[in-house]
Amino acid sequence: GTYPFFQYTQANVNLKGFDLELQYKLFKSFSIDSKTSVVRGWNKTIHDYLIFMPADRFDNSVKYEWPAIHSLNHCYISLGNITVLRQTRVPPKSDYVAPPKGYSIANASMGFQLPVKKKILSIDIAVYNLTNVSYRDYLNRYRYYADDLGINAVLRTKLVF
């Protein structure tokens, strides 16, 4: 298909926003992490909202850590949820399609560190979008054609030397 064409012009705008992160350790090995991101853009030239501003985003997770299991160190397991609201602050008729609906996806990860000779090997596995939610992100230009990634597993290894 045809890829959309955009033409940008300079404007006098006002950008405001904040990122907030709260971490709380409930117990010695159990913690909660909560992140919020809010951005507002106002186009003073046309007296309307600025297009392509990120929607409000909330990222919450819980994490359980063990100091050591046999020869494995810094073991952890984490469960999280990312919620992104629908972007409602968009100038009318400024885009090819209306902003997609909001979405909420669940994620999980686990990992550990392993001493290898005199070095540290970190191994982490993460699974994103555990429930295979079909969604489209407002800032992803492929949203005009296709959904974002479904269930996705990532294996990371890191050797510190």
C-alpha positions in Angstrom: 0.0 0.0 0.0 0.9 3.6 -0.1 2.8 5.1 2.8 1.2 8.3 4.1 2.9 11.6 3.3 3.3 14.3 6.0 4.4 17.9 5.6 5.6 19.7 8.6 5.7 23.4 9.3 7.2 25.4 12.1 4.8 26.7 14.7 4.9 28.5 18.0 4.1 25.8 20.6 3.9 25.2 24.3 5.1 21.8 25.7 4.4 20.7 29.3 4.7 17.4 31.0 6.2 15.3 33.7 7.6 11.8 34.4 7.1 10.4 37.8 8.6 7.3 39.2 7.9 5.8 42.7 9.7 2.8 44.1 8.7 1.3 47.4 10.2 -1.7 49.1 7.4 -3.5 51.0 9.6 -6.1 52.4 13.3 -7.1 52.2 12.8 -8.9 48.9 9.5 -7.5 47.6 9.2 -4.1 45.8 6.7 -2.1 43.8 7.7 0.3 41.0 5.2 2.7 39.4 6.0 5.1 36.5 3.7 7.8 35.0 4.4 9.9 31.9 2.2 12.8 30.9 2.9 15.3 28.0 0.8 18.1 26.8 1.4 20.1 23.6 -0.5 23.2 22.5 0.0 24.8 19.1 -0.3 28.5 19.7 -0.3 29.2 16.0 -3.6 27.4 15.3 -4.9 27.6 18.8 -5.4 23.8 19.1 -3.6 20.8 20.4 -0.2 19.7 18.9 -0.4 16.5 16.8 1.7 13.4 17.6 2.1 14.0 21.3 2.3 10.8 23.3 -0.7 9.6 25.2 -0.7 9.3 29.0 1.3 6.2 30.0 1.3 4.2 33.3 3.9 1.4 34.0 3.5 -0.6 37.2 5.4 -3.6 38.3 6.1 -5.8 41.3 9.4 -7.6 41.8 10.6 -10.4 44.1 14.3 -10.9 44.7 16.4 -13.6 46.3 20.0 -12.9 47.3 21.2 -16.3 46.1 20.0 -19.7 45.1 22.9 -22.2 45.1 25.5 -20.6 42.8 23.0 -18.1 41.3 23.1 -14.5 42.6 20.7 -11.6 42.5 17.8 -13.8 41.3 14.5 -12.0 40.6 11.1 -12.4 39.1 8.9 -9.4 38.0 5.4 -9.0 36.8 4.2 -5.7 35.3 1.5 -3.9 33.5 1.7 -1.0 31.0 -1.5 1.0 30.4 -1.6 3.7 27.7 -4.7 5.8 27.4 -6.3 6.9 24.1 -4.9 10.2 22.8 -7.9 12.6 22.8 -6.0 15.9 22.4 -5.6 15.9 18.6 -6.7 18.6 16.2 -9.7 17.6 14.1 -8.8 16.3 10.6 -5.1 16.5 11.2 -4.4 12.8 10.6 -5.4 10.1 8.2 -7.2 8.1 10.9 -8.5 8.8 14.4 -6.1 7.9 17.3 -6.4 4.2 18.3 -8.0 3.2 21.5 -6.0 2.8 24.6 -4.5 -0.5 25.6 -3.1 -2.4 28.6 -0.4 -5.2 28.3 1.1 -7.5 30.8 4.8 -8.3 31.0 6.9 -10.7 33.0 10.7 -11.1 33.5 13.1 -13.1 35.5 16.9 -13.3 35.8 20.0 -14.0 37.7 23.8 -13.5 37.9 26.2 -16.3 37.6 29.9 -16.1 38.5 32.0 -17.5 35.6 35.7 -17.7 36.7 36.3 -14.1 37.9 33.6 -12.6 35.8 29.8 -12.0 36.2 27.4 -13.4 33.6 23.9 -12.0 33.8 21.0 -13.8 32.2 17.5 -12.3 31.9 14.4 -13.5 30.1 11.4 -11.3 29.5 8.0 -11.9 27.9 6.1 -8.8 26.7 2.4 -8.7 26.0 1.8 -12.0 27.8 -1.9 -12.1 26.9 -1.2 -11.3 23.2 -3.4 -8.2 23.2 -4.1 -6.7 19.8 -3.3 -2.9 20.0 -1.9 0.0 18.0 0.2 2.7 19.5 -0.6 6.3 18.5 3.1 7.2 17.9 3.8 4.2 15.7 3.4 5.2 12.1 2.7 1.5 11.2 -0.6 1.8 13.1 -2.2 2.8 9.8 -1.6 -0.7 8.5 -0.9 -3.2 11.3 -1.1 -4.0 15.0 1.9 -3.6 17.3 3.9 -6.7 18.4 2.0 -9.6 20.0 3.5 -11.8 22.6 7.3 -11.4 22.4 10.1 -13.2 24.3 13.6 -11.7 24.8 16.6 -13.5 26.1 19.5 -11.2 27.3 22.9 -12.2 28.3 25.6 -9.8 29.6 29.2 -10.7 30.6 31.0 -8.2 32.7 34.7 -8.4 32.4 
